[in-house]
């Protein structure tokens, strides 16, 4: 099956049973996420691809990165918040690669962002260099080269796990340089960089068994009073969905959710067949 299926396409929200369609975050009711068992590294779509994975028109003007289109969300492992991206919890400001170099310290996590692309994560290892998983290979590159013109920021505080020492983070990253293809243990650049900093096996492929209740909850903030929740059996699957949302952007995700919630309401309002 794996040989015939290089990528398991993501289901739209219309096809995924999720939280209460009213948007209220309650404790009851199924919220089932999507398993990405057969998915490849999503960073393969970074260069020259549109949001839907098709080739970009080379004559089309590149959209300027708009921080207002960032989707705010939080991740919970049962009752513990293990990740949060919101204007209230962390600085989401972005910088040019040259300016970020003045702020980076060895062991920092760096995120490169651009409209219509997956975010790309890297570990800063000093001397203006980063280690990152890109195109199915762990590479040691200059930060300015790894950015490929994208804006960037330090994201040490998004995940709430206790970080390893800076020396250990750098060692974790440098020891993986040169690994590629089937030697890799991480689905994407974010999983790799986070593993280097926190050392948790849950960031690796197959680090958790996908059975039983879904312990991870991805809460998407729709407004100050409303949120939408998906549940996942593994941190790896949750990260894939979170990155997909980052790829699409806030406007597109909220439109998708609105369509899904509207269709659910229509189904509920239809009279039962006699």
C-alpha positions in Angstrom: 0.0 0.0 0.0 2.8 2.4 0.9 4.4 1.9 -2.6 1.2 2.9 -4.3 0.4 5.8 -2.1 3.1 8.5 -1.8 0.8 11.0 -0.2 -2.4 10.7 1.8 -4.4 13.7 0.7 -5.9 15.7 3.5 -9.6 15.6 3.9 -11.5 18.9 3.9 -13.3 19.9 7.1 -16.5 18.9 5.3 -15.3 15.3 5.5 -13.9 15.3 9.0 -16.1 14.9 12.1 -15.0 17.6 14.5 -16.2 19.7 17.4 -19.7 21.1 18.0 -20.7 23.0 14.8 -21.7 26.0 17.0 -18.1 26.6 17.6 -18.3 26.2 21.3 -15.4 24.3 22.9 -17.2 21.6 24.9 -15.8 18.5 26.4 -18.4 16.1 24.8 -18.7 14.9 21.3 -16.2 13.5 18.8 -13.5 15.6 17.4 -11.4 13.4 15.1 -8.3 14.6 13.3 -6.7 13.1 10.2 -3.9 10.6 10.3 -1.0 11.3 8.0 0.6 7.9 8.1 1.5 8.0 4.4 2.4 11.6 4.0 5.8 12.8 2.9 7.8 15.8 4.2 5.5 18.7 3.5 8.5 21.0 3.0 8.7 19.5 -0.5 6.0 22.0 -1.5 8.1 25.0 -0.3 9.7 26.1 -3.6 7.7 26.8 -6.8 4.4 25.4 -5.6 1.1 27.1 -4.9 -1.0 26.4 -1.8 -2.7 23.4 -3.5 0.6 21.9 -4.5 0.4 22.8 -8.2 3.2 24.7 -9.9 3.2 28.5 -9.5 3.0 30.7 -12.5 6.5 32.2 -12.8 5.1 35.4 -14.0 2.8 35.8 -11.0 3.9 38.4 -8.5 4.9 36.9 -5.1 2.5 37.9 -2.3 4.0 39.9 0.5 4.0 38.2 3.8 1.0 39.4 5.9 1.3 38.8 9.6 -2.4 39.5 10.0 -3.2 36.3 8.1 -1.5 34.1 10.7 -3.8 31.6 12.3 -3.6 31.6 16.1 -4.0 28.3 17.8 -3.1 26.2 20.9 -2.3 22.5 21.4 -3.1 20.4 24.4 -2.0 17.0 25.5 -5.0 16.1 27.6 -5.2 19.1 29.9 -1.7 20.4 29.5 -1.0 23.2 27.0 2.1 22.2 25.1 2.0 24.8 22.3 0.5 28.2 21.8 0.8 30.7 19.0 -1.1 33.9 19.7 -0.3 37.6 19.9 -1.1 37.4 23.7 1.4 34.6 24.4 4.4 35.3 22.2 6.0 37.8 19.9 5.0 36.9 16.4 7.1 39.7 14.8 9.2 38.8 11.8 12.6 40.1 10.6 14.8 40.0 7.6 17.4 37.2 7.9 20.2 39.7 8.2 18.5 41.4 11.2 17.6 38.1 12.8 21.3 37.1 12.9 21.8 39.9 15.5 19.3 38.2 17.8 20.1 34.5 17.4 22.0 32.4 19.9 23.2 28.9 19.4 20.4 26.4 20.2 17.6 28.8 19.1 14.8 27.6 16.9 14.2 29.7 13.8 11.0 29.8 11.7 11.0 31.1 8.1 7.6 32.2 6.9 6.1 33.3 3.6 2.6 33.6 2.2 1.3 30.4 0.6 4.2 28.3 1.8 4.7 25.9 4.7 6.7 27.4 7.5 10.3 26.1 7.5 12.1 25.5 10.8 15.8 25.3 11.6 18.2 25.1 14.5 20.7 28.0 14.8 24.1 26.4 15.6 26.3 29.6 15.6 28.6 31.2 13.1 25.6 32.5 11.1 24.6 28.9 10.3 21.6 26.7 10.8 20.9 23.0 10.6 17.5 22.1 9.0 15.6 19.3 7.3 15.0 20.3 3.7 14.0 18.2 0.7 14.4 15.0 2.6 17.9 15.8 3.8 19.4 17.3 7.0 21.6 20.2 5.9 24.0 22.7 7.4 23.5 26.0 5.7 24.0 29.7 6.3 20.9 31.2 7.8 20.6 33.7 4.9 20.7 30.9 2.4 18.2 28.7 4.2 15.8 31.7 4.4 15.5 31.8 0.5 14.3 35.4 0.9 11.7 34.6 3.5 11.1 36.6 6.7 12.0 34.8 9.9 11.8 34.8 13.7 13.0 33.0 16.8 10.3 30.5 18.1 11.8 29.0 21.2 8.7 29.7 23.2 5.9 28.2 21.0 6.4 24.7 22.4 6.1 24.6 26.2 8.4 21.7 26.8 11.6 22.1 28.8 14.5 22.8 26.5 17.8 20.9 26.5 21.0 22.9 27.1 22.1 25.0 24.1 25.2 22.7 23.7 23.0 19.6 23.6 20.6 21.2 21.1 23.5 22.1 18.7 25.0 18.6 19.2 21.6 16.9 18.4 21.4 19.0 15.2 25.0 18.6 14.0 25.0 14.8 14.5 22.1 14.5 12.0 23.7 16.5 9.2 23.9 14.4 6.0 21.0 12.0 6.9 18.5 11.7 4.0 15.5 9.8 2.7 15.0 6.5 4.5 17.6 7.4 7.2 15.3 10.2 8.4 13.2 9.9 11.6 11.2 13.2 11.1 8.3 14.0 8.9 9.1 17.7 8.4 11.5 20.5 9.4 9.4 21.5 12.4 9.5 18.0 13.9 13.2 17.8 13.3 14.0 21.2 14.9 11.7 20.7 17.8 13.3 17.2 18.5 16.7 18.8 18.5 15.7 21.4 21.1 13.4 19.3 23.3 14.7 15.7 22.7 11.2 14.2 22.9 10.6 11.0 20.8 7.0 12.2 20.1 8.5 14.4 17.4 9.8 11.4 15.5 7.9 9.3 13.0 6.2 6.4 14.8 7.1 7.9 18.2 3.7 7.2 19.4 1.2 4.3 18.8 -2.0 5.5 17.1 -4.5 3.5 19.1 -7.3 4.4 21.5 -8.4 7.9 22.5 -6.9 11.0 20.8 -4.9 12.7 23.5 -3.9 15.8 21.5 -6.3 18.7 20.8 -5.6 21.4 18.3 -7.7 24.4 19.2 -8.0 27.0 16.3 -9.1 30.4 17.6 -11.9 31.7 15.4 -12.6 34.8 17.5 -12.2 35.9 21.2 -15.2 33.8 22.2 -15.2 30.9 19.7 -12.7 28.2 18.8 -12.7 25.0 16.7 -11.1 21.8 18.0 -9.6 18.7 16.3 -8.3 15.7 18.2 -5.3 13.6 17.2 -3.7 10.3 18.3 -0.1 11.6 17.9 1.8 14.8 18.2 3.2 14.1 14.7 -0.3 14.0 13.1 -1.3 17.2 15.0 1.8 19.0 13.7 1.0 18.0 10.1 -2.5 19.6 10.4 -1.2 22.7 12.2 1.3 23.2 9.4 -1.3 22.7 6.8 -3.3 25.5 8.4 -0.2 27.7 8.5 0.2 27.0 4.8 -3.3 28.0 3.9 -3.4 31.1 6.2 -6.1 32.4 8.5 -8.5 33.7 5.9 -8.6 30.4 3.9 -8.9 28.2 7.0 -11.7 30.2 8.5 -13.5 30.1 5.1 -13.1 26.4 5.0 -14.5 26.1 8.6 -17.4 28.3 7.8 -18.3 26.2 4.8 -18.1 23.0 6.9 -20.1 24.4 9.8 -22.8 25.7 7.4 -23.1 22.3 5.7 -23.4 20.6 9.1 -26.2 23.0 10.0 -28.0 22.2 6.7 -27.8 18.5 7.4 -29.2 19.0 10.9 -32.1 21.1 9.6 -33.1 18.6 6.8 -36.4 16.7 7.7 -35.9 13.0 8.4 -36.8 10.8 5.5 -40.1 9.0 5.9 
